[in-house]
Amino acid sequence: MTTYVKEQAASEVAASNGNADLGAYNPAWDVALKYFQQNPQDDIGAIQTVYSSMLPPASLTLLATVIGAIYADTYWTGTQLDPNHLSASLQQAEGFNKADCDKAAQVAFSQWYGLLVRDNFASNGLIPKPTVGGVTLSPDVLCNAAGPLLPNQLLTMWNSYFFNGSTGTKSFCYGRAQSVNIPLPITQPKLQMFFTDAGFLPPPNSWIQMFTFGGSTTAPMQGIQSGPITPQGGRAANGVAGSGDAFNFQPQGAGHYCLIAVASTEFFTNNPLESTGNWDSMTWLLNNGAAGWHNIDVQTNDEEVLKFYNQDGRPERFVFEAHCANVPAGTKVSLRSTGGGLVSNVESGDVKIYKGHQVVRAEGVAPANYTGELVIKIDTPDSKLLPAGASVQVRKLWALEQGHTHYAQAVEFLRAHREASQGQTLLVPMGDYTFVGAAE
């Protein structure tokens, strides 16, 4: 791995910080927090206590938002916050109308509340995460082979990528996060980190737990100043005790890797994904606002290899797209996977790039419980690697036809009711990996 640093344009900084305006502060947050500190498992009692404290006309949406944020662990299914569970709790606690509770719960879980680990510079806390442009480009997963860094160093370069690692050498790894939407201080911010082979949504049994240099699986996080993370925009990073709280990343094999940073708070434990399956993996990726993936690296070979998976017990069709940006005119790009028992091979053939942004596409069918390799060939006119400013982002999409087990879920998830009414195949995003040109 090599260094890739990108300064974010000043005009984009405000949009990248993930702030969301809740409007005037409401004392319901303080009431809920006090109850939670004494009764962390009793969301029903919390609903009743907070509701009785609200001046009429009380807002059901505010009630759902406050309870959903503070009792996030209660409503987390392992892959996402469950609005159905929150709605049921609201109905049980106060006898509200089911339709109203359903709407309030959907609003409550449409944004992230707590620590946000950005999936790209445009992250704004929406759940599910918008997939336009990719969701594994996190600037909040950082690495430095030159030595340890402290939180103030990591946080002052908030609008930069910083990834300086080399295969086989010791690197110090970090995660950053920002408090969004929740108007309460966060007092117990922690971080875990994992790595796995470069690819698309690897199953959780392939994730390798990283340890800090102090020998722990978790590291405390703090802001530039010590103390709780301030509400509505406070930023945090690990590295509190220097090298002891950095994660040790020292992969032995050559090639590219995925790194995952997972932040937690007193409200949200954020255990890593445990269940397998295409749908669960996708849901965890796009609905966990406190987890970020670093799937971006400098191109090192004219042929790069990414792992892909079918985690389900039936054959599935996948579409692969190489989004080429600022690639030298005349470059030939291809996508290929032809071995290992595929039901139908993935072969795009050589596609010549002739404009600033161009997409190369191929698809194939993978058998049940399959692990394969996608080869991306980038053949520039001068036979060199990609220049600075050029990138090839490879995306994986799961093709679901009407009648598929997950088709109805995909319609709701993608808000694709018009496409479904026309019987169209739906394409569910399953991760991405980006190769960039080396800085000059």
Disulfide bonds with the S-S distance in Angstrom:
none
